[in-house]
Amino acid sequence: MCVGLHRQSKVLQRGVMHSRRGKFSSAAITKSIFVSSVWVAIVAKMSAAAGGRTEILQKVARVNEKGPYIGIVVPNAFEMNPLLNGSIFAQSPLSPIDISGRRFYIGEIESKKVIVVMTGLAMLNAGITTQLLFDYFDVSGVIHYGIAGNANNNLNIGDITIPKYWAHTGLWNWQRYGDGPDNELALEANGDYTRDIGYIHFGDYNNPASDRDNYLNNVWFQPEEVFPVTGTPEVRQHNFWVPVDGTYLEVAKKLEEIQLVSCLNSTFCLQQPSKVVIVERGASSSIFVDNAAYRDYLHNKFNVSPIDMESASVSLVCLTNNVPFIAFRSLSDLAGGSATANEASIFAALAATNAVTFLKAFINSL
């Protein structure tokens, strides 16, 4: 950049000299001055950006001197605000730190050092944010919480679910029309795709159901390609079900009796008291599920209880980085399982409050 400025200065000098000899017009001199000014502005902007990044890295270094921290990863503002605006989060003078469009809140919960960050909606945002957390901060483990749809008829809105395993159920190989379960998938021979996990046949959901033929045919569920830090770079592994950390799960099991909120207000309460439940599995994808047929399919096929849009992404990034992880989701709706409209707009606040209540108890027990 300095070389460029030097060259532009030489051009300007030559222009002035030529003009004295009558060989350079005033327009040429003006152009040279303009180009030099542009270069100066570019260098100044780059210097300011570099200075801002240096300041961020210095703040991060001061934060990490006091680490390690528990990372608390939250999907949306309405799920995070009950935590930040309540009395349980004590914010550090070094907080917040803004990195790549994310705001990291540094502080303490129940005397435990934490970093809280909002991811934004869905799998991509959740993955990017979790990786940023690991890239910049000294993190010993991750707690992910939020609300979710409920695929399990034995559970109720307001309940806290803690799955033992999470899967991304939105990675598919969409099979061409005319092929079936006995036909090899495209690129299956290369090891890129598999028929081991199972598929959904769209014809099973035709209405009327007399004709099971459907041009959409089948989609086959696929595991994620994972490149863990404990493995060899560029040598892939495959994971569909990602387990939560065993130690974290044992802590959660001891909290099944904590008191949760069951009333929206003094006149409107849930039919059943909210409770904490350890469940087998949860599912995530960048899809808001409000469809009874798909809800029931996920539960019947995979024994899924909570359905959300972020947890599996966080779990996969934690798996890749070899960082302990747990996720719990408070049920806000029935994912299309009710006869009326989706319930999330009514019960999201209650569900978020219960999630924060459990978070406090969980961190206190670590």
Stockholm file with secondary structure:
# STOCKHOLM 1.0

chainA/1-366         MCVGLHRQSKVLQRGVMHSRRGKFSSAAITKSIFVSSVWVAIVAKMSAAAGGRTEILQKVARVNEKGPYIGIVVPNAFEMNPLLNGSIFAQSPLSPIDISGRRFYIGEIESKKVIVVMTGLAMLNAGITTQLLFDYFDVSGVIHYGIAGNANNNLNIGDITIPKYWAHTGLWNWQRYGDGPDNELALEANGDYTRDIGYIHFGDYNNPASDRDNYLNNVWFQPEEVFPVTGTPEVRQHNFWVPVDGTYLEVAKKLEEIQLVSCLNSTFCLQQPSKVVIVERGASSSIFVDNAAYRDYLHNKFNVSPIDMESASVSLVCLTNNVPFIAFRSLSDLAGGSATANEASIFAALAATNAVTFLKAFINSL
#=GR chainA/1-366 SS CHHHHHHHHHHHHHHHHHHHTTCSCHHHHHHHHHHHHHHHHHHHHHHHHHHHHHHHHHHHHHHHTTCCEEEEEESSHHHHHHHHSSSSEEECTTCCEEETTEEEEEEEETTEEEEEEECCSHHHHHHHHHHHHHHHSCEEEEEEEEEEEECCTTSCTTCEEEEEEEEETTCEEEECTTCCTTSCCTTTTTTSCCSSSCEEEGGGGCSSTTCCCCTTCEEEECCEEECCTTSCTTCCEEESSEECCHHHHHHHHTTTTCCCCCBSSSSCBCSSCCCEEEEEEEEECSSCCCCHHHHHHHHHHHCEEEEESSHHHHHHHHHHHTCCEEEEEEEEECTTCSSSSCSHHHHHHHHHHHHHHHHHHHHHHC
#=GC SS_cons         CHHHHHHHHHHHHHHHHHHHTTCSCHHHHHHHHHHHHHHHHHHHHHHHHHHHHHHHHHHHHHHHTTCCEEEEEESSHHHHHHHHSSSSEEECTTCCEEETTEEEEEEEETTEEEEEEECCSHHHHHHHHHHHHHHHSCEEEEEEEEEEEECCTTSCTTCEEEEEEEEETTCEEEECTTCCTTSCCTTTTTTSCCSSSCEEEGGGGCSSTTCCCCTTCEEEECCEEECCTTSCTTCCEEESSEECCHHHHHHHHTTTTCCCCCBSSSSCBCSSCCCEEEEEEEEECSSCCCCHHHHHHHHHHHCEEEEESSHHHHHHHHHHHTCCEEEEEEEEECTTCSSSSCSHHHHHHHHHHHHHHHHHHHHHHC
//
